Amino acid sequence: AAAHHAVRGAARRGLTAAQRARARLAALDDFAAHGYVACTSGAGPDISGLDDFTELLGTDHPVQVRGYWGQAARRGEEAAELLAETGADALGGDLFVDGS
């Protein structure tokens, strides 16, 4: 998992905010063109990073996005802090469904 996260991080660092915005809008526009009115996004510190996640949740678009943040919280207070910090609708557990 560590190597996978390292490669994903390198790929993310190669994208500008403008490139992320274009990709985000292209995806949401495609969803809308196919009749979708809502979608979910599973993100986390090693998946997409906080900037990409908050940019997606803040995108003004007819397709509604519900965000799930994949990061462990050991206490209720920590979970509440993560939700406030990320703007996520909920915290997710194993977003890879592989135990990592």
C-alpha positions as CSV (number, residue, x, y, z in Angstrom):
1,A,0.0,0.0,0.0
2,A,2.9,2.4,0.8
3,A,4.2,2.2,-2.8
4,H,0.7,2.7,-4.2
5,H,0.2,5.8,-2.0
6,A,3.6,7.2,-3.1
7,V,2.9,6.8,-6.8
8,R,-0.6,8.4,-6.3
9,G,1.0,11.3,-4.4
10,A,3.5,11.9,-7.2
11,A,0.7,11.9,-9.8
12,R,-1.3,14.4,-7.7
13,R,1.7,16.7,-7.4
14,G,2.0,16.8,-11.2
15,L,-1.5,18.3,-11.6
16,T,-2.2,22.0,-11.3
17,A,-5.4,23.4,-9.7
18,A,-6.6,24.3,-13.1
19,Q,-6.1,20.8,-14.5
20,R,-8.0,19.4,-11.5
21,A,-10.8,21.8,-12.1
22,R,-11.1,20.9,-15.8
23,A,-11.1,17.2,-14.9
24,R,-13.7,17.7,-12.2
25,L,-16.1,19.6,-14.4
26,A,-15.6,17.2,-17.3
27,A,-16.6,14.3,-15.0
28,L,-19.6,16.1,-13.5
29,D,-20.7,17.2,-17.0
30,D,-20.5,13.6,-18.2
31,F,-22.5,12.4,-15.3
32,A,-25.2,15.0,-16.0
33,A,-25.2,14.1,-19.7
34,H,-26.0,10.5,-18.7
35,G,-28.8,11.5,-16.4
36,Y,-27.1,11.3,-13.1
37,V,-28.2,13.9,-10.5
38,A,-25.9,12.8,-7.7
39,C,-22.7,10.9,-7.1
40,T,-20.4,10.0,-4.2
41,S,-16.7,10.7,-3.8
42,G,-14.5,8.6,-1.6
43,A,-11.3,10.5,-0.7
44,G,-8.7,10.5,2.0
45,P,-5.2,11.9,2.8
46,D,-3.5,9.3,0.6
47,I,-6.3,8.9,-2.0
48,S,-6.9,12.4,-3.4
49,G,-5.8,14.8,-0.7
50,L,-7.7,17.4,1.1
51,D,-7.4,20.2,-1.5
52,D,-8.9,18.0,-4.3
53,F,-11.7,16.8,-2.0
54,T,-12.7,20.3,-0.8
55,E,-12.5,21.7,-4.3
56,L,-14.8,18.9,-5.5
57,L,-17.3,19.5,-2.7
58,G,-17.2,23.2,-3.4
59,T,-17.8,22.9,-7.1
60,D,-21.0,24.7,-8.2
61,H,-22.7,22.1,-10.5
62,P,-26.1,20.6,-10.9
63,V,-24.8,17.1,-10.0
64,Q,-24.8,16.8,-6.2
65,V,-21.7,15.3,-4.7
66,R,-21.7,13.5,-1.3
67,G,-18.2,13.2,0.1
68,Y,-16.8,10.4,2.2
69,W,-13.4,10.9,3.9
70,G,-11.4,7.8,4.6
71,Q,-9.3,8.4,7.7
72,A,-9.4,6.6,11.0
73,A,-10.8,8.4,14.0
74,R,-10.3,6.9,17.4
75,R,-12.7,9.0,19.4
76,G,-16.0,10.8,18.6
77,E,-14.3,14.2,19.1
78,E,-11.7,13.3,16.5
79,A,-14.4,12.2,14.1
80,A,-16.2,15.5,14.6
81,E,-13.0,17.4,13.9
82,L,-12.3,15.5,10.7
83,L,-15.8,16.1,9.5
84,A,-15.5,19.8,10.2
85,E,-12.0,20.1,8.7
86,T,-12.9,18.2,5.5
87,G,-16.5,19.1,4.9
88,A,-17.2,15.4,4.4
89,D,-20.8,14.1,4.7
90,A,-19.4,11.1,6.6
91,L,-16.2,9.3,7.4
92,G,-15.5,6.1,5.5
93,G,-13.5,3.2,6.6
94,D,-11.8,0.9,4.1
95,L,-12.3,2.8,0.9
96,F,-10.2,0.4,-1.1
97,V,-12.2,-2.6,0.3
98,D,-8.9,-4.4,0.7
99,G,-8.1,-4.0,4.4
100,S,-5.5,-1.3,3.9
